[in-house]
């Protein structure tokens, strides 16, 4: 689909894909009420995406009137589907797919744009790279399309927001779950809410996971502890306080190489390329959150949030960097990376609902301040041998010139290295040091100040418009200590204005047709602030624009159909080859459409089905290249069916499909298409106890769900099943 064709569709077309529509939210509330087993649940009710005045949209806008594609996964869905990771949620969400994240972090491809930093907690930025837990969540919100007005820098293809559980005043309840799977992974989690007085509630969520999977050497554990308190300070005034402790450790697995045909080498599916002792990631984080909300009247509300995060992260890894299928030799590279980061974020919003004459307004005015201090360094691997003396002193014809940061091993060995020592393909011993070759050592400080305003205007009963804009001042300094005797300090300040506009036409109450335009930007320092050095510090930010149009139709109170078409255009300034003092602006586009059916087809059967089509082409100074962006499958399909066989017994059956995509931008390595079938069974022993089993990959398909680079393709899990007991009291 070419760009001009899509633009025509955008003018004429339809759109929105919502994983949890208002109709479905009502259905889930009814289910929970009938079971009487979820007194602690807080889920979307009625028509409003609004959870205790904390959500990604920041204003009480009915989902049907939001001119943007979004998906919501509630706590009940997370529990019923057996989800334990962000990646599993993404597998069943249209318009997004997962990236490998180098085996140590969540990474999502939002409509063809890969991100490791567009994550939020209760609407507050959470940009550190790690695997996020689900134990303390009320819901997960995934918004697609650039929108800096609400989220600032980044969000170039979309954002993911986790809404955490808060205390419930006047109630005492609790619950928990114990689960074990067929790999031996074990988890236990608890949730207790205590009424500490008429106006105070204390809630504690905690979880422990002992990690395991199908890959050799994989293990680890994850601890989460999140006490919260809610205070009703007066009529219409609420204060929420939260502390969260995260302690994560796990093995880092970066997958297997591709062969001469550019596809993952299936013969190596059982080989883990790394060091059992030195492929690991650890994270210790302390997160403090405070939110104060006040209602001045029925029409005017305000909220103020403060967030402080202290993160200490290390990840160490070896990985396949190259592979020779003729000799079955693999080249291993590696590094150890340390990040110590502190984030302070202050934000406030004033929301008003009022009328000027016959015209209704929902106005939001907000400000945000962010200070980030981030110290990071990386040491490359440094082997005692070099490639030039492999094969009796002759340079290996496949791997090239001598290097001490890499080494060549026989690919069919179960263990290439252990404790930083190993045996090379030619039989010689080698050892590695992670303290010799310093790659970089930087001290980063960032100050961001933002102002934004948006007005949702109801012109008539059938016509609404949304208009607004955001100003961001992004000030960064990077002190590069790579050479301690001559550190290099570079600074840059970007000031950007990002507009947003939309139109919503409502031919009837249960139908919305919309079109929208939004923008976002990404500074040249990148998502993790590492690339300001060299010529990058003189370049303007990349900018992203999103055109989207769609339709949302509540077919009946508990069944909805949504659809969308969109185009994201990235503009990237690059120095001119002939005159570096001038810039060429390179534009690349991704376009596609989404459609989803969601809700109850009958009393017996409910369904969630979604399909996404994505297309794009890389562009350079010479124009279109004919190359497709990496990690951009043209088709993503998922379906999940719930069958309520009896009042106590239910079944689930679903599938997720992803067409083939390119692993690299050179389009020389391919991630094959796959179809994975999943199933589930639930039995309510009583109103308060449920037994369930979730079966993943029923057909035991060998598949490769994602990748990071040419020789790092993830091996998907074979047939496996977690068993869980969930209780409420």
C-alpha positions as CSV (number, residue, x, y, z in Angstrom):
1,X,0.0,0.0,0.0
2,X,1.6,3.2,-1.1
3,X,1.5,6.4,0.9
4,X,-0.8,8.4,-1.4
5,X,-3.3,5.5,-1.5
6,X,-3.4,5.4,2.3
7,X,-3.9,9.2,2.5
8,X,-6.9,8.7,0.4
9,X,-8.2,6.0,2.7
10,X,-7.5,8.2,5.7
11,X,-9.7,11.0,4.3
12,X,-12.5,8.5,3.6
13,X,-12.0,5.9,6.2
14,X,-12.6,4.2,9.5
15,X,-10.8,3.3,12.9
16,X,-10.1,2.3,16.4
17,X,-9.0,-0.9,18.0
18,X,-9.8,-1.3,21.7
19,X,-9.0,-4.5,23.5
20,X,-11.3,-3.7,26.3
21,X,-14.3,-1.7,25.1
22,X,-16.9,-0.1,27.4
23,X,-19.2,-3.0,26.5
24,X,-16.7,-5.5,27.6
25,X,-15.9,-3.7,30.8
26,X,-19.6,-3.8,31.7
27,X,-19.6,-7.5,30.9
28,X,-16.7,-8.2,33.1
29,X,-18.2,-6.3,36.0
30,X,-21.3,-8.4,35.7
31,X,-19.3,-11.6,35.7
32,X,-17.4,-10.5,38.8
33,X,-20.6,-9.6,40.5
34,X,-22.2,-12.9,39.8
35,X,-19.1,-14.8,41.1
36,X,-19.0,-12.6,44.2
37,X,-15.2,-13.4,44.3
38,X,-13.6,-10.1,43.3
39,X,-14.5,-7.4,45.9
40,X,-11.1,-5.9,45.3
41,X,-11.5,-5.4,41.5
42,X,-11.4,-1.9,40.1
43,X,-12.1,-2.1,36.4
44,X,-13.4,0.2,33.7
45,X,-17.2,0.7,34.3
46,X,-19.8,2.5,32.3
47,X,-18.5,4.4,29.3
48,X,-15.5,6.2,30.8
49,X,-11.9,5.2,30.7
50,X,-11.2,6.6,34.1
51,X,-9.6,4.9,37.1
52,X,-9.5,7.0,40.2
53,X,-8.5,10.0,38.1
54,X,-5.3,8.2,37.0
55,X,-5.0,7.0,33.5
56,X,-3.0,7.6,30.3
57,X,-5.6,10.1,28.8
58,X,-5.7,12.4,31.9
59,X,-9.3,13.4,31.2
60,X,-12.6,11.7,31.8
61,X,-13.3,11.0,28.1
62,X,-15.6,8.1,27.0
63,X,-13.6,5.5,25.1
64,X,-15.9,5.8,22.2
65,X,-14.9,9.5,21.8
66,X,-11.1,9.1,21.9
67,X,-9.7,9.8,18.4
68,X,-6.9,7.4,18.8
69,X,-6.3,3.6,18.8
70,X,-5.9,2.1,22.2
71,X,-6.3,-1.2,24.0
72,X,-7.0,-1.9,27.7
73,X,-6.3,-5.2,29.5
74,X,-7.9,-5.5,32.9
75,X,-6.7,-7.3,36.0
76,X,-9.4,-9.9,35.4
77,X,-8.1,-10.5,31.9
78,X,-4.5,-10.8,33.1
79,X,-5.6,-13.4,35.6
80,X,-7.8,-15.5,33.3
81,X,-5.4,-15.5,30.5
82,X,-2.4,-16.5,32.8
83,X,-0.4,-13.5,31.6
84,X,2.9,-13.0,33.5
85,X,4.7,-10.5,31.2
86,X,4.1,-7.4,29.1
87,X,5.2,-9.5,26.0
88,X,2.3,-11.9,26.5
89,X,-0.2,-9.0,26.6
90,X,1.4,-7.6,23.4
91,X,1.0,-11.0,21.6
92,X,-2.8,-10.5,21.7
93,X,-2.9,-6.7,21.0
94,X,-3.4,-5.5,17.4
95,X,-0.9,-3.0,15.9
96,X,2.0,-3.9,18.1
97,X,4.5,-6.8,18.4
98,X,7.5,-7.6,20.6
99,X,11.2,-7.2,20.0
100,X,13.7,-9.3,21.9
101,X,15.1,-6.5,24.1
102,X,18.5,-8.3,24.2
103,X,17.1,-10.7,26.8
104,X,17.0,-8.1,29.6
105,X,14.1,-5.7,29.0
106,X,10.7,-5.1,27.7
107,X,10.8,-3.9,24.1
108,X,7.7,-3.2,21.9
109,X,7.4,-2.4,18.3
110,X,4.5,0.1,18.1
111,X,3.3,0.2,14.5
112,X,6.8,-0.5,13.2
113,X,8.6,1.8,15.7
114,X,10.7,-0.1,18.2
115,X,10.9,1.3,21.7
116,X,12.4,0.4,25.1
117,X,11.5,3.6,26.9
118,X,7.8,4.4,26.1
119,X,6.5,2.9,29.3
120,X,4.5,4.7,32.0
121,X,3.3,4.0,35.6
122,X,0.0,5.7,36.4
123,X,0.7,8.2,33.6
124,X,4.3,8.9,34.8
125,X,7.3,8.1,32.7
126,X,9.1,4.8,33.5
127,X,12.0,4.8,31.1
128,X,14.5,2.4,32.6
129,X,15.1,-0.9,30.8
130,X,13.8,-3.9,32.6
131,X,11.0,-6.6,32.6
132,X,8.0,-5.1,34.3
133,X,5.8,-7.2,36.6
134,X,2.0,-7.5,36.5
135,X,1.3,-8.4,40.2
136,X,0.1,-5.0,41.3
137,X,-1.9,-3.8,38.3
138,X,-5.5,-2.7,37.9
139,X,-5.1,-2.6,34.1
140,X,-2.6,-2.1,31.2
141,X,-3.3,0.6,28.6
142,X,-1.6,0.5,25.2
143,X,-2.1,3.7,23.1
144,X,-0.9,3.6,19.5
145,X,0.3,6.5,17.3
146,X,2.6,9.4,18.2
147,X,1.1,11.8,20.8
148,X,3.5,14.1,22.6
149,X,0.7,16.3,23.9
150,X,0.1,14.0,26.8
151,X,3.4,12.1,27.0
152,X,6.2,14.4,25.9
153,X,9.2,13.2,24.1
154,X,9.2,9.6,22.7
155,X,6.0,7.8,22.3
156,X,7.0,7.8,18.7
157,X,4.8,4.8,17.8
158,X,2.7,4.6,21.0
159,X,3.0,4.1,24.7
160,X,2.2,1.5,27.3
161,X,0.8,2.7,30.7
162,X,0.4,0.5,33.8
163,X,-2.3,1.5,36.2
164,X,-1.5,0.3,39.7
165,X,-4.0,-0.8,42.4
166,X,-4.9,1.7,45.0
167,X,-6.5,1.4,48.5
168,X,-10.3,1.1,48.7
169,X,-11.6,3.1,51.7
170,X,-14.3,1.4,53.9
171,X,-13.5,-2.2,52.8
172,X,-11.4,-5.0,54.0
173,X,-10.6,-7.8,51.5
174,X,-7.8,-9.9,50.2
175,X,-6.7,-12.4,47.7
176,X,-3.8,-14.2,46.2
177,X,-2.6,-16.8,43.7
178,X,-0.2,-19.7,43.7
179,X,1.0,-20.9,40.3
180,X,3.5,-23.5,38.9
181,X,4.2,-24.4,35.3
182,X,5.6,-27.5,33.5
183,X,9.0,-25.9,33.2
184,X,9.2,-25.7,37.0
185,X,8.6,-21.9,37.2
186,X,6.8,-21.0,40.5
187,X,5.1,-17.9,41.6
188,X,3.0,-16.6,44.6
189,X,1.3,-13.3,45.0
190,X,-1.0,-11.6,47.4
191,X,-3.2,-8.5,47.6
192,X,-4.7,-7.3,50.9
193,X,-6.7,-4.1,51.5
194,X,-7.4,-2.9,55.1
195,X,-9.8,-0.2,56.2
196,X,-7.6,1.6,58.7
197,X,-10.4,4.1,59.6
198,X,-13.3,5.9,58.1
199,X,-11.0,7.9,55.7
200,X,-7.9,5.7,55.4
201,X,-7.2,2.5,53.5
202,X,-3.9,0.6,53.3
203,X,-3.3,-1.9,50.5
204,X,-0.3,-4.2,50.1
205,X,0.5,-6.2,46.9
206,X,3.5,-8.5,46.9
207,X,4.8,-11.2,44.6
208,X,7.7,-13.7,44.3
209,X,8.6,-15.5,41.1
210,X,11.1,-18.3,40.7
211,X,11.9,-18.2,37.0
212,X,12.5,-21.1,34.6
213,X,11.8,-21.9,31.0
214,X,12.8,-24.2,28.1
215,X,16.3,-22.8,27.5
216,X,19.5,-24.2,29.1
217,X,20.9,-22.3,32.0
218,X,17.8,-20.0,32.3
219,X,16.8,-19.2,35.8
220,X,16.3,-16.3,38.1
221,X,13.8,-14.8,40.5
222,X,11.7,-11.6,40.8
223,X,10.5,-9.9,43.9
224,X,7.9,-7.2,44.0
225,X,6.6,-5.4,47.1
226,X,4.1,-2.5,46.8
227,X,2.4,-1.1,49.9
228,X,0.0,1.8,49.3
229,X,-2.1,4.1,51.4
230,X,-5.2,6.2,50.5
231,X,-6.3,9.1,52.6
232,X,-9.6,11.0,52.2
233,X,-8.5,14.4,53.4
234,X,-11.9,16.1,53.0
235,X,-14.9,16.3,50.7
236,X,-13.5,15.7,47.2
237,X,-9.8,15.5,48.3
238,X,-7.8,12.3,48.1
239,X,-4.1,11.5,48.7
240,X,-2.5,8.3,47.4
241,X,1.0,7.3,48.6
242,X,2.9,4.3,47.3
243,X,6.3,2.7,47.7
244,X,7.4,-0.1,45.4
245,X,10.5,-2.3,45.7
246,X,11.6,-4.4,42.8
247,X,14.4,-6.9,42.9
248,X,15.0,-8.9,39.7
249,X,17.6,-11.3,38.6
250,X,17.5,-13.5,35.5
251,X,19.6,-15.3,32.9
252,X,20.1,-13.3,29.7
253,X,19.4,-15.3,26.5
254,X,19.8,-13.6,23.2
255,X,18.8,-16.5,21.0
256,X,20.4,-18.3,18.0
257,X,22.0,-17.2,14.8
258,X,20.7,-17.2,11.2
259,X,22.1,-19.4,8.5
260,X,23.0,-19.0,4.8
261,X,19.3,-18.6,4.0
262,X,18.9,-15.8,6.4
263,X,16.6,-17.8,8.7
264,X,17.2,-19.1,12.3
265,X,19.3,-22.3,12.2
266,X,16.8,-24.8,13.5
267,X,19.6,-27.4,14.2
268,X,20.8,-25.0,16.9
269,X,17.5,-24.5,18.6
270,X,18.7,-26.3,21.8
271,X,22.0,-24.4,22.0
272,X,22.3,-21.4,24.3
273,X,25.1,-19.1,23.3
274,X,26.5,-17.5,26.4
275,X,28.1,-18.1,29.7
276,X,25.9,-19.7,32.4
277,X,27.7,-17.5,35.0
278,X,28.1,-14.3,33.1
279,X,24.9,-14.0,31.1
280,X,22.7,-12.2,33.7
281,X,20.8,-9.1,34.5
282,X,20.0,-7.7,37.9
283,X,17.8,-4.8,38.9
284,X,17.1,-3.2,42.3
285,X,14.6,-0.3,42.2
286,X,12.9,1.9,44.8
287,X,9.9,3.8,43.5
288,X,8.0,6.4,45.5
289,X,4.7,7.8,44.1
290,X,2.3,10.4,45.5
291,X,-0.9,11.7,44.0
292,X,-3.2,14.4,45.4
293,X,-6.5,15.0,43.7
294,X,-9.1,17.6,44.6
295,X,-12.6,18.4,43.2
296,X,-13.3,22.1,43.4
297,X,-16.8,21.4,42.1
298,X,-18.7,18.9,39.9
299,X,-17.0,20.6,36.9
300,X,-13.5,21.4,38.0
301,X,-10.9,19.0,39.2
302,X,-7.1,19.0,39.7
303,X,-4.5,16.4,40.5
304,X,-0.8,16.6,41.3
305,X,1.7,13.7,41.1
306,X,5.2,13.3,42.4
307,X,7.4,10.4,41.5
308,X,10.9,9.4,42.5
309,X,12.7,6.4,41.2
310,X,16.1,5.0,42.2
311,X,17.3,2.3,39.8
312,X,20.5,0.2,39.9
313,X,20.8,-2.2,37.0
314,X,23.6,-4.4,35.6
315,X,23.4,-6.7,32.6
316,X,26.2,-8.9,31.4
317,X,26.1,-11.1,28.3
318,X,27.8,-13.0,25.5
319,X,25.9,-13.5,22.3
320,X,26.2,-14.8,18.8
321,X,27.6,-12.0,16.6
322,X,28.3,-13.9,13.4
323,X,27.9,-17.5,12.1
324,X,29.6,-19.5,9.4
325,X,27.2,-22.3,8.2
326,X,30.0,-24.0,6.2
327,X,32.1,-24.7,9.3
328,X,29.4,-24.5,11.9
329,X,31.4,-21.9,13.8
330,X,29.9,-19.0,15.8
331,X,31.6,-15.8,16.7
332,X,30.8,-14.6,20.3
333,X,30.9,-11.0,21.4
334,X,29.9,-9.6,24.8
335,X,29.9,-6.8,27.2
336,X,28.8,-5.8,30.7
337,X,26.7,-2.7,31.2
338,X,25.9,-0.8,34.4
339,X,23.2,1.9,34.8
340,X,22.6,3.9,38.0
341,X,19.6,6.3,37.5
342,X,17.4,8.6,39.5
343,X,14.2,10.1,38.1
344,X,12.3,12.9,39.8
345,X,9.0,13.7,38.0
346,X,6.5,16.4,39.1
347,X,3.3,16.9,37.2
348,X,-0.1,18.6,37.6
349,X,-3.3,18.8,35.7
350,X,-6.4,21.0,35.9
351,X,-9.5,19.5,34.2
352,X,-12.6,21.5,33.7
353,X,-16.0,20.6,32.1
354,X,-18.1,23.7,31.2
355,X,-20.1,25.3,28.4
356,X,-19.8,28.5,26.4
357,X,-23.3,29.0,25.1
358,X,-24.4,25.8,23.5
359,X,-20.9,24.5,23.1
360,X,-19.5,22.0,25.7
361,X,-15.8,21.9,26.7
362,X,-13.6,19.4,28.5
363,X,-10.4,21.4,29.1
364,X,-7.1,20.0,30.4
365,X,-4.2,22.2,31.3
366,X,-1.0,20.6,32.6
367,X,2.6,21.1,33.4
368,X,5.4,18.6,34.0
369,X,9.0,18.8,35.3
370,X,11.5,15.9,35.0
371,X,15.0,15.6,36.3
372,X,17.0,12.6,35.4
373,X,20.5,11.7,36.6
374,X,22.0,8.7,34.9
375,X,25.5,7.2,35.3
376,X,26.3,4.4,32.9
377,X,29.3,2.5,31.7
378,X,30.1,-0.5,29.5
379,X,33.1,-2.8,29.2
380,X,33.5,-4.9,26.1
381,X,34.6,-8.5,26.3
382,X,38.4,-8.9,26.0
383,X,39.7,-12.4,25.1
384,X,43.2,-13.7,25.7
385,X,43.2,-14.9,22.1
386,X,42.4,-13.0,18.9
387,X,40.9,-14.1,15.7
388,X,44.1,-13.6,13.7
389,X,45.7,-16.8,15.0
390,X,42.7,-19.1,14.5
391,X,43.6,-21.9,12.1
392,X,47.3,-21.9,12.8
393,X,47.9,-18.2,12.4
394,X,45.7,-17.7,9.2
395,X,43.0,-15.1,9.5
396,X,39.6,-16.8,9.3
397,X,38.2,-16.1,5.9
398,X,34.6,-15.7,7.1
399,X,35.1,-13.7,10.3
400,X,37.8,-11.4,9.0
401,X,40.5,-9.4,10.8
402,X,42.0,-9.8,14.2
403,X,40.0,-8.7,17.2
404,X,40.4,-9.4,20.9
405,X,36.8,-8.5,21.8
406,X,35.4,-11.6,20.0
407,X,36.2,-15.3,19.8
408,X,35.2,-18.2,17.5
409,X,33.7,-21.3,18.9
410,X,32.1,-24.5,17.6
411,X,28.4,-23.8,17.4
412,X,27.2,-27.2,18.4
413,X,28.7,-27.2,21.9
414,X,26.1,-27.0,24.7
415,X,28.4,-24.6,26.6
416,X,30.8,-22.1,24.8
417,X,32.0,-20.4,27.9
418,X,31.8,-20.9,31.7
419,X,33.1,-18.5,34.2
420,X,34.7,-16.4,31.4
421,X,36.8,-19.3,30.1
422,X,36.3,-21.7,27.2
423,X,37.7,-23.7,24.3
424,X,37.9,-22.2,20.9
425,X,36.9,-23.9,17.7
426,X,40.5,-24.8,17.0
427,X,41.0,-26.4,20.4
428,X,42.9,-23.6,22.2
429,X,41.9,-22.3,25.6
430,X,40.7,-18.7,25.9
431,X,39.7,-16.5,28.8
432,X,37.8,-13.2,28.9
433,X,38.0,-10.1,31.0
434,X,35.2,-7.6,31.6
435,X,37.5,-5.0,33.2
436,X,40.0,-4.3,30.4
437,X,38.2,-2.7,27.4
438,X,36.1,0.3,28.4
439,X,33.6,1.1,25.7
440,X,32.0,4.2,27.4
441,X,31.6,5.9,30.7
442,X,29.1,8.7,30.8
443,X,27.4,11.0,33.4
444,X,24.1,12.3,32.1
445,X,21.8,15.0,33.6
446,X,18.5,16.0,32.0
447,X,16.0,18.7,32.8
448,X,12.7,18.7,31.0
449,X,10.0,21.3,31.5
450,X,6.6,21.0,29.7
451,X,3.4,22.8,29.4
452,X,0.3,21.5,27.5
453,X,-3.3,22.3,26.9
454,X,-6.1,20.4,25.2
455,X,-9.8,21.2,24.7
456,X,-12.4,18.6,23.8
457,X,-15.2,20.6,22.2
458,X,-18.7,19.3,21.8
459,X,-20.1,21.5,19.0
460,X,-23.3,19.5,18.7
461,X,-24.7,16.2,19.8
462,X,-23.1,14.6,16.7
463,X,-19.9,16.6,16.3
464,X,-16.9,16.9,18.6
465,X,-13.4,18.2,18.0
466,X,-10.2,17.9,19.9
467,X,-7.4,20.5,19.7
468,X,-4.3,21.1,21.7
469,X,-0.6,21.4,21.9
470,X,2.4,20.9,24.1
471,X,5.7,22.8,24.6
472,X,8.7,20.8,25.8
473,X,12.1,22.1,26.8
474,X,14.6,19.3,26.8
475,X,18.0,20.2,28.3
476,X,20.7,17.5,28.4
477,X,24.4,17.4,29.4
478,X,26.6,14.3,28.9
479,X,30.0,14.1,30.5
480,X,32.0,11.4,28.7
481,X,34.7,10.0,31.0
482,X,35.9,7.4,28.6
483,X,39.3,9.2,28.7
484,X,39.6,10.2,32.4
485,X,42.4,12.6,31.8
486,X,40.4,14.5,29.1
487,X,36.7,14.1,29.7
488,X,34.4,15.6,27.1
489,X,31.3,17.5,28.2
490,X,28.6,18.1,25.6
491,X,25.3,19.8,26.1
492,X,22.2,20.4,24.0
493,X,18.8,22.0,24.5
494,X,15.8,21.3,22.3
495,X,12.6,23.2,22.4
496,X,9.7,21.6,20.6
497,X,6.0,22.3,20.1
498,X,3.8,19.3,19.4
499,X,0.2,19.8,18.2
500,X,-2.7,17.4,18.3
501,X,-6.1,17.6,16.6
502,X,-9.1,15.4,16.0
503,X,-12.7,15.3,14.8
504,X,-15.4,12.9,16.0
505,X,-18.6,12.5,14.2
506,X,-21.4,10.6,16.0
507,X,-24.3,9.7,13.6
508,X,-25.8,7.9,16.5
509,X,-25.0,7.4,20.2
510,X,-23.3,4.0,19.8
511,X,-21.2,4.9,16.7
512,X,-18.2,7.3,16.4
513,X,-16.3,8.1,13.2
514,X,-13.1,10.0,13.7
515,X,-10.0,11.4,12.1
516,X,-6.9,12.7,14.0
517,X,-3.5,14.2,13.6
518,X,-0.7,14.1,16.2
519,X,3.0,14.6,16.5
520,X,5.9,13.5,18.7
521,X,9.7,13.9,18.8
522,X,12.8,12.0,19.9
523,X,16.0,14.0,20.8
524,X,19.2,12.9,19.3
525,X,20.4,11.6,22.7
526,X,18.1,8.7,22.1
527,X,15.8,6.8,24.4
528,X,18.6,6.0,26.9
529,X,20.6,9.2,26.5
530,X,23.8,7.6,25.1
531,X,24.2,9.1,21.7
532,X,24.9,12.8,22.1
533,X,28.6,12.4,21.4
534,X,30.2,13.1,18.1
535,X,28.2,14.9,15.5
536,X,24.9,13.7,17.0
537,X,24.8,16.7,19.4
538,X,24.3,19.2,16.5
539,X,21.3,17.5,15.0
540,X,17.7,18.4,15.5
541,X,15.4,15.7,17.0
542,X,13.6,13.2,14.9
543,X,9.9,14.1,14.5
544,X,7.0,11.7,14.1
545,X,3.5,12.5,12.7
546,X,0.5,10.3,12.8
547,X,-2.6,10.5,10.6
548,X,-5.4,8.2,11.7
549,X,-9.1,7.7,10.9
550,X,-11.6,5.1,12.1
551,X,-14.9,3.9,13.4
552,X,-16.1,2.5,16.7
553,X,-19.4,0.7,16.8
554,X,-21.1,-0.7,19.9
555,X,-23.2,-3.3,18.0
556,X,-25.0,-4.1,21.2
557,X,-24.4,-3.3,24.9
558,X,-21.7,-6.1,25.1
559,X,-20.4,-6.4,21.6
560,X,-18.2,-3.9,19.8
561,X,-16.5,-3.6,16.4
562,X,-13.6,-1.2,15.9
563,X,-11.4,-0.4,12.9
564,X,-8.6,2.0,12.0
565,X,-6.3,3.1,9.2
566,X,-3.1,5.1,9.9
567,X,0.1,6.5,8.6
568,X,3.2,7.4,10.7
569,X,5.9,9.5,9.1
570,X,9.3,9.9,10.6
571,X,11.5,12.9,9.6
572,X,15.2,12.5,10.5
573,X,17.7,15.2,9.8
574,X,21.1,14.0,8.6
575,X,24.3,15.9,7.7
576,X,24.7,16.4,4.0
577,X,27.5,14.2,2.6
578,X,28.9,17.0,0.5
579,X,28.3,19.9,2.9
580,X,28.1,18.7,6.6
581,X,27.1,22.2,7.7
582,X,23.7,21.6,6.0
583,X,21.1,18.9,6.8
584,X,19.1,16.6,4.6
585,X,15.7,15.6,6.0
586,X,14.9,12.0,5.4
587,X,11.3,10.9,5.6
588,X,10.2,7.3,6.1
589,X,6.6,6.0,6.5
590,X,4.7,3.1,8.0
591,X,1.1,2.7,7.2
592,X,-1.6,0.1,7.9
593,X,-5.0,-0.7,9.3
594,X,-6.5,-2.5,12.3
595,X,-9.8,-4.2,13.0
596,X,-11.2,-5.9,16.1
597,X,-14.4,-7.6,17.3
598,X,-14.8,-7.7,21.1
599,X,-17.4,-8.8,23.5
600,X,-20.2,-11.4,24.0
601,X,-21.6,-13.1,21.0
602,X,-24.0,-15.0,23.3
603,X,-24.5,-15.9,26.9
604,X,-22.2,-18.9,26.3
605,X,-19.5,-17.4,24.0
606,X,-17.4,-14.2,24.2
607,X,-14.6,-13.4,21.8
608,X,-11.7,-11.0,21.2
609,X,-10.4,-11.1,17.7
610,X,-8.0,-8.6,16.0
611,X,-6.1,-8.2,12.8
612,X,-3.5,-5.6,11.8
613,X,-1.9,-4.9,8.4
614,X,1.4,-3.0,8.4
615,X,3.5,-1.7,5.5
616,X,6.5,0.5,5.2
617,X,9.6,1.4,3.2
618,X,13.0,2.7,4.3
619,X,14.1,6.0,2.7
620,X,17.6,7.5,2.4
621,X,19.1,10.5,0.7
622,X,18.6,8.8,-2.7
623,X,15.0,8.2,-2.0
624,X,13.0,5.0,-1.4
625,X,15.3,2.0,-1.0
626,X,12.8,-0.8,-1.7
627,X,13.8,-2.2,1.7
628,X,11.3,-2.9,4.4
629,X,11.8,-1.7,8.0
630,X,12.9,-4.4,10.3
631,X,10.5,-6.1,12.7
632,X,7.5,-5.1,10.6
633,X,5.3,-8.1,9.8
634,X,2.7,-7.2,7.3
635,X,0.0,-9.3,9.1
636,X,-0.7,-9.8,12.8
637,X,-3.7,-11.7,13.9
638,X,-5.0,-12.9,17.2
639,X,-8.2,-14.4,18.5
640,X,-9.3,-15.6,22.0
641,X,-12.6,-17.3,22.7
642,X,-14.2,-17.9,26.1
643,X,-16.8,-20.6,26.5
644,X,-18.9,-20.7,29.7
645,X,-19.8,-24.4,29.7
646,X,-21.5,-24.3,33.1
647,X,-21.9,-21.8,35.9
648,X,-18.6,-23.1,37.4
649,X,-16.7,-24.5,34.4
650,X,-15.3,-22.5,31.4
651,X,-12.9,-23.1,28.5
652,X,-10.6,-20.8,26.5
653,X,-9.2,-21.3,23.1
654,X,-7.1,-18.8,21.1
655,X,-4.4,-18.3,18.5
656,X,-1.9,-15.7,17.6
657,X,-0.3,-15.4,14.1
658,X,2.5,-13.2,12.9
659,X,3.7,-13.1,9.3
660,X,7.4,-13.2,8.4
661,X,9.4,-10.0,9.0
662,X,13.0,-8.9,8.5
663,X,15.4,-9.1,11.4
664,X,17.7,-6.4,10.0
665,X,17.3,-3.3,8.0
666,X,19.4,-4.8,5.2
667,X,16.6,-7.4,4.7
668,X,19.1,-10.2,4.6
669,X,17.8,-12.0,7.7
670,X,14.2,-13.2,8.1
671,X,12.0,-14.1,11.1
672,X,9.7,-16.8,9.8
673,X,5.9,-16.5,10.2
674,X,4.3,-18.5,12.9
675,X,0.9,-19.6,14.3
676,X,0.7,-20.4,18.0
677,X,-2.4,-22.0,19.5
678,X,-3.2,-21.5,23.2
679,X,-6.0,-22.9,25.4
680,X,-7.3,-22.6,29.0
681,X,-9.7,-24.2,31.4
682,X,-11.3,-22.7,34.5
683,X,-13.2,-24.2,37.4
684,X,-14.7,-22.2,40.3
685,X,-14.6,-24.5,43.3
686,X,-16.5,-21.9,45.2
687,X,-17.3,-18.2,45.0
688,X,-13.8,-17.5,46.4
689,X,-11.6,-20.2,44.9
690,X,-10.8,-20.8,41.2
691,X,-8.6,-23.5,39.7
692,X,-7.2,-22.9,36.2
693,X,-4.7,-24.2,33.7
694,X,-3.5,-22.1,30.7
695,X,-1.9,-24.2,27.9
696,X,0.6,-22.3,25.6
697,X,1.6,-23.7,22.2
698,X,-0.9,-26.5,22.1
699,X,0.5,-27.9,18.9
700,X,4.1,-27.7,20.1
701,X,5.1,-25.5,17.2
702,X,8.8,-24.5,16.8
703,X,8.7,-20.8,16.2
704,X,10.8,-17.7,16.6
705,X,8.6,-14.8,18.1
706,X,11.1,-12.0,17.9
707,X,14.8,-11.0,17.5
708,X,17.3,-8.3,18.2
709,X,19.8,-8.5,15.3
710,X,20.9,-10.8,12.5
711,X,22.2,-13.6,14.7
712,X,20.0,-13.2,17.7
713,X,16.6,-14.9,17.1
714,X,14.5,-15.9,20.1
715,X,13.5,-19.5,20.3
716,X,9.8,-19.7,21.3
717,X,8.6,-22.0,24.1
718,X,7.3,-25.5,23.2
719,X,4.1,-26.9,24.7
720,X,3.8,-25.8,28.3
721,X,1.2,-25.2,30.9
722,X,1.0,-23.1,34.1
723,X,-1.5,-24.3,36.8
724,X,-2.9,-21.7,39.2
725,X,-5.1,-21.5,42.3
726,X,-6.6,-18.1,42.9
727,X,-8.4,-17.1,46.0
728,X,-10.5,-14.2,47.3
729,X,-11.7,-13.4,50.8
